[in-house]
Amino acid sequence: MMIPDAPGIRMTEATGYPKKVTWPRCPICGDECETVYKVAGYVVGCDNCTETQSAWEWEEENAE
């Protein structure tokens, strides 16, 4: 007789976590994220909705 694994074991095998994990969400875009970025104490975005750029490149693009 085959006995199925407990739900917690199946979840761990499928996801690596023993129970359903709810990830933090970005207050700006609402996506699940691992990192939020703050400026002067205010959240300005997360690793999903912000991008980085070299200051030198930005300076060249915005030089008048």
N, CA, C and O atoms as a Tripos MOL2 file, in Angstrom:
@<TRIPOS>MOLECULE
protein
  256   255    64     0     0
PROTEIN
NO_CHARGES

@<TRIPOS>ATOM
      1 N           0.8370   -1.1740    0.0000 N.3       1 MET1
      2 CA          0.0000    0.0000    0.0000 C.3       1 MET1
      3 C           0.8910    1.2500    0.0000 C.2       1 MET1
      4 O           1.8310    1.3640    0.7870 O.2       1 MET1
      5 N           0.5750    2.1650   -0.8880 N.am      2 MET2
      6 CA          1.3400    3.4100   -1.0210 C.3       2 MET2
      7 C           0.7070    4.4930   -0.1540 C.2       2 MET2
      8 O          -0.4650    4.8270   -0.3290 O.2       2 MET2
      9 N           1.4770    5.0380    0.7740 N.am      3 ILE3
     10 CA          0.9840    6.1080    1.6440 C.3       3 ILE3
     11 C           1.5600    7.4240    1.1230 C.2       3 ILE3
     12 O           2.7780    7.5620    1.0100 O.2       3 ILE3
     13 N           0.6910    8.4000    0.8030 N.am      4 PRO4
     14 CA          1.1990    9.6700    0.2850 C.3       4 PRO4
     15 C           1.9320   10.4570    1.3740 C.2       4 PRO4
     16 O           1.6500   10.3180    2.5640 O.2       4 PRO4
     17 N           2.8760   11.2850    0.9320 N.am      5 ASP5
     18 CA          3.5960   12.1450    1.8680 C.3       5 ASP5
     19 C           2.6380   13.1740    2.4610 C.2       5 ASP5
     20 O           1.6120   13.5140    1.8720 O.2       5 ASP5
     21 N           3.0030   13.6520    3.6320 N.am      6 ALA6
     22 CA          2.2260   14.7060    4.2820 C.3       6 ALA6
     23 C           2.3130   15.9810    3.4410 C.2       6 ALA6
     24 O           3.2880   16.1700    2.7150 O.2       6 ALA6
     25 N           1.3140   16.8530    3.5290 N.am      7 PRO7
     26 CA          1.3210   18.0900    2.7320 C.3       7 PRO7
     27 C           2.5800   18.9310    2.9400 C.2       7 PRO7
     28 O           3.0920   19.5170    1.9860 O.2       7 PRO7
     29 N           3.0850   18.9980    4.1730 N.am      8 GLY8
     30 CA          4.2910   19.7770    4.4500 C.3       8 GLY8
     31 C           5.4990   19.2340    3.7200 C.2       8 GLY8
     32 O           6.3440   20.0060    3.2670 O.2       8 GLY8
     33 N           5.5980   17.9230    3.5980 N.am      9 ILE9
     34 CA          6.7050   17.2960    2.8820 C.3       9 ILE9
     35 C           6.5890   17.5770    1.3910 C.2       9 ILE9
     36 O           7.5860   17.8890    0.7400 O.2       9 ILE9
     37 N           5.3800   17.4690    0.8420 N.am     10 ARG10
     38 CA          5.1740   17.7630   -0.5840 C.3      10 ARG10
     39 C           5.4990   19.2180   -0.8940 C.2      10 ARG10
     40 O           6.1090   19.5110   -1.9210 O.2      10 ARG10
     41 N           5.0910   20.1410   -0.0030 N.am     11 MET11
     42 CA          5.3600   21.5630   -0.2070 C.3      11 MET11
     43 C           6.8660   21.8280   -0.1680 C.2      11 MET11
     44 O           7.3780   22.6020   -0.9750 O.2      11 MET11
     45 N           7.5740   21.1930    0.7610 N.am     12 THR12
     46 CA          9.0230   21.3710    0.8680 C.3      12 THR12
     47 C           9.7280   20.8340   -0.3670 C.2      12 THR12
     48 O          10.6670   21.4580   -0.8630 O.2      12 THR12
     49 N           9.2930   19.6980   -0.8640 N.am     13 GLU13
     50 CA          9.8960   19.1440   -2.0790 C.3      13 GLU13
     51 C           9.6480   20.0540   -3.2760 C.2      13 GLU13
     52 O          10.5220   20.2000   -4.1300 O.2      13 GLU13
     53 N           8.4700   20.6650   -3.3480 N.am     14 ALA14
     54 CA          8.1170   21.4910   -4.5040 C.3      14 ALA14
     55 C           8.7500   22.8790   -4.4580 C.2      14 ALA14
     56 O           9.1700   23.4020   -5.4900 O.2      14 ALA14
     57 N           8.8230   23.4830   -3.2650 N.am     15 THR15
     58 CA          9.2550   24.8760   -3.1750 C.3      15 THR15
     59 C          10.5300   25.0950   -2.3770 C.2      15 THR15
     60 O          11.1590   26.1460   -2.5030 O.2      15 THR15
     61 N          10.9220   24.1330   -1.5670 N.am     16 GLY16
     62 CA         12.0700   24.3260   -0.6940 C.3      16 GLY16
     63 C          11.6840   24.8830    0.6640 C.2      16 GLY16
     64 O          12.5310   25.0100    1.5470 O.2      16 GLY16
     65 N          10.4000   25.2210    0.8400 N.am     17 TYR17
     66 CA          9.9140   25.7590    2.1030 C.3      17 TYR17
     67 C           8.8440   24.8380    2.6700 C.2      17 TYR17
     68 O           8.0340   24.3040    1.9130 O.2      17 TYR17
     69 N           8.8210   24.6370    3.9940 N.am     18 PRO18
     70 CA          7.8530   23.7120    4.5730 C.3      18 PRO18
     71 C           6.4200   24.2260    4.5860 C.2      18 PRO18
     72 O           5.4910   23.4370    4.7570 O.2      18 PRO18
     73 N           6.2180   25.5170    4.4110 N.am     19 LYS19
     74 CA          4.8540   26.0400    4.3520 C.3      19 LYS19
     75 C           4.8080   27.1600    3.3300 C.2      19 LYS19
     76 O           5.8490   27.6270    2.8680 O.2      19 LYS19
     77 N           3.6260   27.5860    2.9820 N.am     20 LYS20
     78 CA          3.4800   28.6600    2.0040 C.3      20 LYS20
     79 C           4.1230   29.9240    2.5570 C.2      20 LYS20
     80 O           3.8260   30.3610    3.6690 O.2      20 LYS20
     81 N           5.0100   30.5000    1.7510 N.am     21 VAL21
     82 CA          5.7280   31.7030    2.1600 C.3      21 VAL21
     83 C           5.1320   32.9010    1.4370 C.2      21 VAL21
     84 O           4.9370   32.8610    0.2230 O.2      21 VAL21
     85 N           4.8450   33.9550    2.1670 N.am     22 THR22
     86 CA          4.4120   35.1960    1.5480 C.3      22 THR22
     87 C           5.5860   36.1590    1.5550 C.2      22 THR22
     88 O           6.1100   36.5040    2.6140 O.2      22 THR22
     89 N           5.9900   36.5830    0.3880 N.am     23 TRP23
     90 CA          7.1310   37.4740    0.2420 C.3      23 TRP23
     91 C           6.6890   38.9130    0.4910 C.2      23 TRP23
     92 O           5.5300   39.2620    0.2650 O.2      23 TRP23
     93 N           7.6090   39.7360    0.9520 N.am     24 PRO24
     94 CA          7.2790   41.1630    1.1040 C.3      24 PRO24
     95 C           6.9470   41.7640   -0.2530 C.2      24 PRO24
     96 O           7.4290   41.2960   -1.2850 O.2      24 PRO24
     97 N           6.1240   42.8000   -0.2460 N.am     25 ARG25
     98 CA          5.7250   43.4700   -1.4860 C.3      25 ARG25
     99 C           6.2040   44.9160   -1.4720 C.2      25 ARG25
    100 O           6.2370   45.5700   -0.4290 O.2      25 ARG25
    101 N           6.5640   45.3850   -2.6240 N.am     26 CYS26
    102 CA          7.0100   46.7670   -2.7870 C.3      26 CYS26
    103 C           5.8100   47.6990   -2.6280 C.2      26 CYS26
    104 O           4.7760   47.4740   -3.2570 O.2      26 CYS26
    105 N           5.9260   48.7370   -1.8030 N.am     27 PRO27
    106 CA          4.8030   49.6600   -1.6570 C.3      27 PRO27
    107 C           4.5940   50.5500   -2.8790 C.2      27 PRO27
    108 O           3.5580   51.2060   -2.9850 O.2      27 PRO27
    109 N           5.5490   50.5870   -3.8000 N.am     28 ILE28
    110 CA          5.4220   51.4140   -4.9960 C.3      28 ILE28
    111 C           4.7520   50.6440   -6.1340 C.2      28 ILE28
    112 O           3.7500   51.1020   -6.6840 O.2      28 ILE28
    113 N           5.2990   49.4720   -6.4930 N.am     29 CYS29
    114 CA          4.7650   48.7330   -7.6400 C.3      29 CYS29
    115 C           3.8950   47.5380   -7.2470 C.2      29 CYS29
    116 O           3.1340   47.0330   -8.0710 O.2      29 CYS29
    117 N           4.0000   47.0820   -5.9990 N.am     30 GLY30
    118 CA          3.1730   45.9710   -5.5410 C.3      30 GLY30
    119 C           3.7360   44.5930   -5.8340 C.2      30 GLY30
    120 O           3.1380   43.5920   -5.4390 O.2      30 GLY30
    121 N           4.8780   44.5140   -6.5190 N.am     31 ASP31
    122 CA          5.4850   43.2160   -6.8250 C.3      31 ASP31
    123 C           6.1530   42.6180   -5.5930 C.2      31 ASP31
    124 O           6.5550   43.3340   -4.6760 O.2      31 ASP31
    125 N           6.2640   41.2910   -5.5890 N.am     32 GLU32
    126 CA          7.0480   40.6250   -4.5530 C.3      32 GLU32
    127 C           8.5080   40.9960   -4.7630 C.2      32 GLU32
    128 O           8.9820   41.0440   -5.8980 O.2      32 GLU32
    129 N           9.2200   41.2570   -3.6770 N.am     33 CYS33
    130 CA         10.6080   41.6910   -3.8290 C.3      33 CYS33
    131 C          11.4360   41.2570   -2.6280 C.2      33 CYS33
    132 O          10.9070   40.8340   -1.6000 O.2      33 CYS33
    133 N          12.7360   41.3730   -2.7880 N.am     34 GLU34
    134 CA         13.6600   41.0690   -1.7070 C.3      34 GLU34
    135 C          14.3080   42.3300   -1.1590 C.2      34 GLU34
    136 O          14.7300   42.3510   -0.0030 O.2      34 GLU34
    137 N          14.3950   43.3840   -1.9690 N.am     35 THR35
    138 CA         15.0650   44.6110   -1.5600 C.3      35 THR35
    139 C          14.2050   45.8130   -1.9170 C.2      35 THR35
    140 O          13.6820   45.8940   -3.0280 O.2      35 THR35
    141 N          14.0540   46.7490   -0.9800 N.am     36 VAL36
    142 CA         13.4330   48.0370   -1.2800 C.3      36 VAL36
    143 C          14.4990   49.1070   -1.1170 C.2      36 VAL36
    144 O          15.4010   48.9730   -0.2900 O.2      36 VAL36
    145 N          14.3970   50.1600   -1.9000 N.am     37 TYR37
    146 CA         15.3660   51.2450   -1.8700 C.3      37 TYR37
    147 C          14.7240   52.4770   -1.2640 C.2      37 TYR37
    148 O          13.6040   52.8540   -1.6070 O.2      37 TYR37
    149 N          15.4670   53.0980   -0.3450 N.am     38 LYS38
    150 CA         14.9620   54.2680    0.3490 C.3      38 LYS38
    151 C          15.8610   55.4640    0.0740 C.2      38 LYS38
    152 O          17.0760   55.3280   -0.0640 O.2      38 LYS38
    153 N          15.2460   56.6310   -0.0040 N.am     39 VAL39
    154 CA         15.9660   57.8910   -0.1200 C.3      39 VAL39
    155 C          15.3820   58.8200    0.9330 C.2      39 VAL39
    156 O          14.1790   59.0790    0.9380 O.2      39 VAL39
    157 N          16.2190   59.3140    1.8110 N.am     40 ALA40
    158 CA         15.8070   60.2110    2.8920 C.3      40 ALA40
    159 C          14.6760   59.6000    3.7230 C.2      40 ALA40
    160 O          13.7790   60.3080    4.1810 O.2      40 ALA40
    161 N          14.7310   58.2850    3.9110 N.am     41 GLY41
    162 CA         13.7350   57.6100    4.7330 C.3      41 GLY41
    163 C          12.4750   57.1770    4.0060 C.2      41 GLY41
    164 O          11.6200   56.5230    4.6020 O.2      41 GLY41
    165 N          12.3360   57.5240    2.7380 N.am     42 TYR42
    166 CA         11.1490   57.1750    1.9670 C.3      42 TYR42
    167 C          11.4810   56.0800    0.9610 C.2      42 TYR42
    168 O          12.5140   56.1390    0.2940 O.2      42 TYR42
    169 N          10.6070   55.0800    0.8500 N.am     43 VAL43
    170 CA         10.8000   54.0140   -0.1340 C.3      43 VAL43
    171 C          10.5200   54.5910   -1.5130 C.2      43 VAL43
    172 O           9.4790   55.2080   -1.7370 O.2      43 VAL43
    173 N          11.4600   54.3880   -2.4410 N.am     44 VAL44
    174 CA         11.3060   54.8900   -3.8070 C.3      44 VAL44
    175 C          11.1210   53.7740   -4.8260 C.2      44 VAL44
    176 O          10.8780   54.0520   -6.0010 O.2      44 VAL44
    177 N          11.2290   52.5300   -4.4090 N.am     45 GLY45
    178 CA         11.0420   51.4180   -5.3240 C.3      45 GLY45
    179 C          11.7230   50.1630   -4.8110 C.2      45 GLY45
    180 O          12.2240   50.1270   -3.6870 O.2      45 GLY45
    181 N          11.7360   49.1410   -5.6410 N.am     46 CYS46
    182 CA         12.3300   47.8530   -5.2650 C.3      46 CYS46
    183 C          13.2630   47.3840   -6.3710 C.2      46 CYS46
    184 O          13.4910   48.0900   -7.3530 O.2      46 CYS46
    185 N          13.7950   46.1870   -6.1950 N.am     47 ASP47
    186 CA         14.6960   45.6400   -7.1980 C.3      47 ASP47
    187 C          13.9750   45.3100   -8.5050 C.2      47 ASP47
    188 O          14.6350   45.0410   -9.5090 O.2      47 ASP47
    189 N          12.6370   45.3230   -8.5190 N.am     48 ASN48
    190 CA         11.8760   45.0470   -9.7390 C.3      48 ASN48
    191 C          11.5200   46.3210  -10.5000 C.2      48 ASN48
    192 O          11.4660   46.3000  -11.7300 O.2      48 ASN48
    193 N          11.2770   47.4320   -9.8000 N.am     49 CYS49
    194 CA         10.7650   48.6250  -10.4730 C.3      49 CYS49
    195 C          11.7730   49.7650  -10.5540 C.2      49 CYS49
    196 O          11.4350   50.8480  -11.0330 O.2      49 CYS49
    197 N          12.9900   49.5480  -10.1030 N.am     50 THR50
    198 CA         14.0200   50.5780  -10.2480 C.3      50 THR50
    199 C          15.1640   50.0130  -11.0840 C.2      50 THR50
    200 O          15.3010   48.8000  -11.2400 O.2      50 THR50
    201 N          15.9610   50.8960  -11.6030 N.am     51 GLU51
    202 CA         17.1250   50.4640  -12.3610 C.3      51 GLU51
    203 C          18.3120   51.3120  -11.9480 C.2      51 GLU51
    204 O          18.1450   52.4160  -11.4290 O.2      51 GLU51
    205 N          19.4830   50.8090  -12.1720 N.am     52 THR52
    206 CA         20.6910   51.5560  -11.8480 C.3      52 THR52
    207 C          21.3360   52.0490  -13.1330 C.2      52 THR52
    208 O          21.1550   51.4800  -14.2100 O.2      52 THR52
    209 N          22.0870   53.1180  -12.9830 N.am     53 GLN53
    210 CA         22.8010   53.6700  -14.1190 C.3      53 GLN53
    211 C          24.0790   54.3080  -13.5980 C.2      53 GLN53
    212 O          24.1040   54.8780  -12.5070 O.2      53 GLN53
    213 N          25.1110   54.2080  -14.3690 N.am     54 SER54
    214 CA         26.3750   54.8380  -14.0280 C.3      54 SER54
    215 C          26.1760   56.3500  -13.9610 C.2      54 SER54
    216 O          25.5370   56.9330  -14.8370 O.2      54 SER54
    217 N          26.7180   56.9810  -12.9330 N.am     55 ALA55
    218 CA         26.6190   58.4340  -12.8060 C.3      55 ALA55
    219 C          27.3030   59.1250  -13.9810 C.2      55 ALA55
    220 O          26.8590   60.1810  -14.4300 O.2      55 ALA55
    221 N          28.3870   58.5240  -14.4790 N.am     56 TRP56
    222 CA         29.0860   59.1010  -15.6210 C.3      56 TRP56
    223 C          28.2040   59.0700  -16.8660 C.2      56 TRP56
    224 O          28.1520   60.0510  -17.6080 O.2      56 TRP56
    225 N          27.5180   57.9650  -17.1020 N.am     57 GLU57
    226 CA         26.6250   57.8600  -18.2630 C.3      57 GLU57
    227 C          25.4690   58.8430  -18.1390 C.2      57 GLU57
    228 O          25.0990   59.5000  -19.1120 O.2      57 GLU57
    229 N          24.9030   58.9420  -16.9480 N.am     58 TRP58
    230 CA         23.7840   59.8680  -16.7320 C.3      58 TRP58
    231 C          24.2290   61.2970  -16.9860 C.2      58 TRP58
    232 O          23.5100   62.0750  -17.6140 O.2      58 TRP58
    233 N          25.4150   61.6420  -16.4990 N.am     59 GLU59
    234 CA         25.9630   62.9880  -16.6930 C.3      59 GLU59
    235 C          26.1260   63.3040  -18.1850 C.2      59 GLU59
    236 O          25.8090   64.4080  -18.6270 O.2      59 GLU59
    237 N          26.6210   62.3270  -18.9590 N.am     60 GLU60
    238 CA         26.7960   62.5300  -20.3870 C.3      60 GLU60
    239 C          25.4550   62.7010  -21.1010 C.2      60 GLU60
    240 O          25.3360   63.5370  -21.9970 O.2      60 GLU60
    241 N          24.4450   61.9180  -20.7130 N.am     61 GLU61
    242 CA         23.1360   61.9810  -21.3500 C.3      61 GLU61
    243 C          22.4280   63.2880  -21.0350 C.2      61 GLU61
    244 O          21.6540   63.7770  -21.8580 O.2      61 GLU61
    245 N          22.6730   63.8630  -19.8690 N.am     62 ASN62
    246 CA         21.9430   65.0420  -19.4360 C.3      62 ASN62
    247 C          22.7690   66.3290  -19.4890 C.2      62 ASN62
    248 O          22.3450   67.3640  -18.9740 O.2      62 ASN62
    249 N          23.9270   66.2640  -20.0990 N.am     63 ALA63
    250 CA         24.7490   67.4660  -20.2370 C.3      63 ALA63
    251 C          24.1290   68.3870  -21.2800 C.2      63 ALA63
    252 O          23.6360   67.9460  -22.3180 O.2      63 ALA63
    253 N          24.1680   69.6530  -20.9770 N.am     64 GLU64
    254 CA         23.5810   70.6060  -21.9300 C.3      64 GLU64
    255 C          24.6410   71.4000  -22.6320 C.2      64 GLU64
    256 O          24.3260   72.2470  -23.4670 O.2      64 GLU64
@<TRIPOS>BOND
     1     1     2 1
     2     2     3 1
     3     3     4 2
     4     3     5 am
     5     5     6 1
     6     6     7 1
     7     7     8 2
     8     7     9 am
     9     9    10 1
    10    10    11 1
    11    11    12 2
    12    11    13 am
    13    13    14 1
    14    14    15 1
    15    15    16 2
    16    15    17 am
    17    17    18 1
    18    18    19 1
    19    19    20 2
    20    19    21 am
    21    21    22 1
    22    22    23 1
    23    23    24 2
    24    23    25 am
    25    25    26 1
    26    26    27 1
    27    27    28 2
    28    27    29 am
    29    29    30 1
    30    30    31 1
    31    31    32 2
    32    31    33 am
    33    33    34 1
    34    34    35 1
    35    35    36 2
    36    35    37 am
    37    37    38 1
    38    38    39 1
    39    39    40 2
    40    39    41 am
    41    41    42 1
    42    42    43 1
    43    43    44 2
    44    43    45 am
    45    45    46 1
    46    46    47 1
    47    47    48 2
    48    47    49 am
    49    49    50 1
    50    50    51 1
    51    51    52 2
    52    51    53 am
    53    53    54 1
    54    54    55 1
    55    55    56 2
    56    55    57 am
    57    57    58 1
    58    58    59 1
    59    59    60 2
    60    59    61 am
    61    61    62 1
    62    62    63 1
    63    63    64 2
    64    63    65 am
    65    65    66 1
    66    66    67 1
    67    67    68 2
    68    67    69 am
    69    69    70 1
    70    70    71 1
    71    71    72 2
    72    71    73 am
    73    73    74 1
    74    74    75 1
    75    75    76 2
    76    75    77 am
    77    77    78 1
    78    78    79 1
    79    79    80 2
    80    79    81 am
    81    81    82 1
    82    82    83 1
    83    83    84 2
    84    83    85 am
    85    85    86 1
    86    86    87 1
    87    87    88 2
    88    87    89 am
    89    89    90 1
    90    90    91 1
    91    91    92 2
    92    91    93 am
    93    93    94 1
    94    94    95 1
    95    95    96 2
    96    95    97 am
    97    97    98 1
    98    98    99 1
    99    99   100 2
   100    99   101 am
   101   101   102 1
   102   102   103 1
   103   103   104 2
   104   103   105 am
   105   105   106 1
   106   106   107 1
   107   107   108 2
   108   107   109 am
   109   109   110 1
   110   110   111 1
   111   111   112 2
   112   111   113 am
   113   113   114 1
   114   114   115 1
   115   115   116 2
   116   115   117 am
   117   117   118 1
   118   118   119 1
   119   119   120 2
   120   119   121 am
   121   121   122 1
   122   122   123 1
   123   123   124 2
   124   123   125 am
   125   125   126 1
   126   126   127 1
   127   127   128 2
   128   127   129 am
   129   129   130 1
   130   130   131 1
   131   131   132 2
   132   131   133 am
   133   133   134 1
   134   134   135 1
   135   135   136 2
   136   135   137 am
   137   137   138 1
   138   138   139 1
   139   139   140 2
   140   139   141 am
   141   141   142 1
   142   142   143 1
   143   143   144 2
   144   143   145 am
   145   145   146 1
   146   146   147 1
   147   147   148 2
   148   147   149 am
   149   149   150 1
   150   150   151 1
   151   151   152 2
   152   151   153 am
   153   153   154 1
   154   154   155 1
   155   155   156 2
   156   155   157 am
   157   157   158 1
   158   158   159 1
   159   159   160 2
   160   159   161 am
   161   161   162 1
   162   162   163 1
   163   163   164 2
   164   163   165 am
   165   165   166 1
   166   166   167 1
   167   167   168 2
   168   167   169 am
   169   169   170 1
   170   170   171 1
   171   171   172 2
   172   171   173 am
   173   173   174 1
   174   174   175 1
   175   175   176 2
   176   175   177 am
   177   177   178 1
   178   178   179 1
   179   179   180 2
   180   179   181 am
   181   181   182 1
   182   182   183 1
   183   183   184 2
   184   183   185 am
   185   185   186 1
   186   186   187 1
   187   187   188 2
   188   187   189 am
   189   189   190 1
   190   190   191 1
   191   191   192 2
   192   191   193 am
   193   193   194 1
   194   194   195 1
   195   195   196 2
   196   195   197 am
   197   197   198 1
   198   198   199 1
   199   199   200 2
   200   199   201 am
   201   201   202 1
   202   202   203 1
   203   203   204 2
   204   203   205 am
   205   205   206 1
   206   206   207 1
   207   207   208 2
   208   207   209 am
   209   209   210 1
   210   210   211 1
   211   211   212 2
   212   211   213 am
   213   213   214 1
   214   214   215 1
   215   215   216 2
   216   215   217 am
   217   217   218 1
   218   218   219 1
   219   219   220 2
   220   219   221 am
   221   221   222 1
   222   222   223 1
   223   223   224 2
   224   223   225 am
   225   225   226 1
   226   226   227 1
   227   227   228 2
   228   227   229 am
   229   229   230 1
   230   230   231 1
   231   231   232 2
   232   231   233 am
   233   233   234 1
   234   234   235 1
   235   235   236 2
   236   235   237 am
   237   237   238 1
   238   238   239 1
   239   239   240 2
   240   239   241 am
   241   241   242 1
   242   242   243 1
   243   243   244 2
   244   243   245 am
   245   245   246 1
   246   246   247 1
   247   247   248 2
   248   247   249 am
   249   249   250 1
   250   250   251 1
   251   251   252 2
   252   251   253 am
   253   253   254 1
   254   254   255 1
   255   255   256 2
@<TRIPOS>SUBSTRUCTURE
     1 MET1         2 RESIDUE 1 A MET
     2 MET2         6 RESIDUE 1 A MET
     3 ILE3        10 RESIDUE 1 A ILE
     4 PRO4        14 RESIDUE 1 A PRO
     5 ASP5        18 RESIDUE 1 A ASP
     6 ALA6        22 RESIDUE 1 A ALA
     7 PRO7        26 RESIDUE 1 A PRO
     8 GLY8        30 RESIDUE 1 A GLY
     9 ILE9        34 RESIDUE 1 A ILE
    10 ARG10       38 RESIDUE 1 A ARG
    11 MET11       42 RESIDUE 1 A MET
    12 THR12       46 RESIDUE 1 A THR
    13 GLU13       50 RESIDUE 1 A GLU
    14 ALA14       54 RESIDUE 1 A ALA
    15 THR15       58 RESIDUE 1 A THR
    16 GLY16       62 RESIDUE 1 A GLY
    17 TYR17       66 RESIDUE 1 A TYR
    18 PRO18       70 RESIDUE 1 A PRO
    19 LYS19       74 RESIDUE 1 A LYS
    20 LYS20       78 RESIDUE 1 A LYS
    21 VAL21       82 RESIDUE 1 A VAL
    22 THR22       86 RESIDUE 1 A THR
    23 TRP23       90 RESIDUE 1 A TRP
    24 PRO24       94 RESIDUE 1 A PRO
    25 ARG25       98 RESIDUE 1 A ARG
    26 CYS26      102 RESIDUE 1 A CYS
    27 PRO27      106 RESIDUE 1 A PRO
    28 ILE28      110 RESIDUE 1 A ILE
    29 CYS29      114 RESIDUE 1 A CYS
    30 GLY30      118 RESIDUE 1 A GLY
    31 ASP31      122 RESIDUE 1 A ASP
    32 GLU32      126 RESIDUE 1 A GLU
    33 CYS33      130 RESIDUE 1 A CYS
    34 GLU34      134 RESIDUE 1 A GLU
    35 THR35      138 RESIDUE 1 A THR
    36 VAL36      142 RESIDUE 1 A VAL
    37 TYR37      146 RESIDUE 1 A TYR
    38 LYS38      150 RESIDUE 1 A LYS
    39 VAL39      154 RESIDUE 1 A VAL
    40 ALA40      158 RESIDUE 1 A ALA
    41 GLY41      162 RESIDUE 1 A GLY
    42 TYR42      166 RESIDUE 1 A TYR
    43 VAL43      170 RESIDUE 1 A VAL
    44 VAL44      174 RESIDUE 1 A VAL
    45 GLY45      178 RESIDUE 1 A GLY
    46 CYS46      182 RESIDUE 1 A CYS
    47 ASP47      186 RESIDUE 1 A ASP
    48 ASN48      190 RESIDUE 1 A ASN
    49 CYS49      194 RESIDUE 1 A CYS
    50 THR50      198 RESIDUE 1 A THR
    51 GLU51      202 RESIDUE 1 A GLU
    52 THR52      206 RESIDUE 1 A THR
    53 GLN53      210 RESIDUE 1 A GLN
    54 SER54      214 RESIDUE 1 A SER
    55 ALA55      218 RESIDUE 1 A ALA
    56 TRP56      222 RESIDUE 1 A TRP
    57 GLU57      226 RESIDUE 1 A GLU
    58 TRP58      230 RESIDUE 1 A TRP
    59 GLU59      234 RESIDUE 1 A GLU
    60 GLU60      238 RESIDUE 1 A GLU
    61 GLU61      242 RESIDUE 1 A GLU
    62 ASN62      246 RESIDUE 1 A ASN
    63 ALA63      250 RESIDUE 1 A ALA
    64 GLU64      254 RESIDUE 1 A GLU
